[in-house]
Amino acid sequence: MAHQLEQMAYVGETPWHGLGDQLSPHQPIEVWAQQAGMDWRIESSNVSYMAQNERGQSIILPYEEQRVLYRSDTHAPLSVVSQRFQEVQPKEILEFYRDLTEQSGFELETAGVLKGGKKFWALARTGQSTALKGKDVSNGYILLATACDGTLATTAQFTSIRVVCNNTLAIALRNGSTSAGVVKVPHSTRFDAEKVKQQLGISVRAWDEHMYEMKQLSQRKVTQQEAAAYFDAVFNNTSLSIAEQDDSIIQFYRNVANEANATNKTEPNGRAMSKVMDMFNGQGRGAELSSAQGTAYGLLCSITEFVDHERRAMSTDHRLDSAWFGTGAAMKQRGLEQALRMVV
């Protein structure tokens, strides 16, 4: 089975994805670079191609519009990019946190390399922490990640992690037509760490606003009918309002739970929707806590737990990549948006 994780380091408890090598706390950036597999550079070379001249001889010609990016340590190719592409070095991702860890009380918790070096990240705890009712604790983090294969802009993202289940949720706050809590730097632009920090607004504001929304969700009680409509909207991108749902959706979950009827069900994403409904109704981690039991927050937690722990994936590292950067992250974002509609 192909794995996407090249190398990873972490401090504290084993991360939710169970990957990586453990470090002792408060290690310098240089140690993180070595242990996380980020102590190499992205180098580049002009693209050439082979052709034949009129005498049948092979000749090598330049293609000046593109370059090959490759690793300085192994010389393994990473991607083919345009001359305008601005690569971000692995150590730049870690250096982003140097003053934050040395002066502002942040602590690096994980860092690593995916897809042979095509994607790399670092995640640091901000020191912010909030408990919802029932001692349901979430901690604040900042994730900085980039890719050199065109799949991800350099992205700085506030993230919350729910302690009881290690579910991750990107914090994207609504602010008119834009969102706070995330800064994306396209590879057509030079990465400026200090500018990104200023744009991100490394302060308590984003965290406080996020947790205010989570508290609102934890106070919003939902019926089984509303829960069914919510999961249908998240998985199938439906636009029906709660009022338009009827008992047919509830009956669907009963049918899927019944093995005799499950094989006859053609509802899109049926088994996954049945799974998250069961998690919401008590089988999920922390589902019994008063913040989550029968609430809109519990609905969102069921989605994040499903993506981070239960969703089908080729391997654990594929699931990590999806949960943070891919289709899993998009599903969690839909889950957040749908949940927030319940408290508008």
PyMOL commands that set and color helices and strands:
alter all, ss='L'
color gray80, all
select helices_A, chain A and resi 29-35+90-95+98-103+115-117+193-200+205-219+224-236+242-244+247-257+259-262+270-283+296-310+316-325+327-341
alter helices_A, ss='H'
color red, helices_A
select strands_A, chain A and resi 5-11+21-23+42-52+58-71+77-82+107-114+119-132+136-147+154-162+167-170+173-175+178-180+182-185
alter strands_A, ss='S'
color yellow, strands_A
deselect
rebuild
show_as cartoon
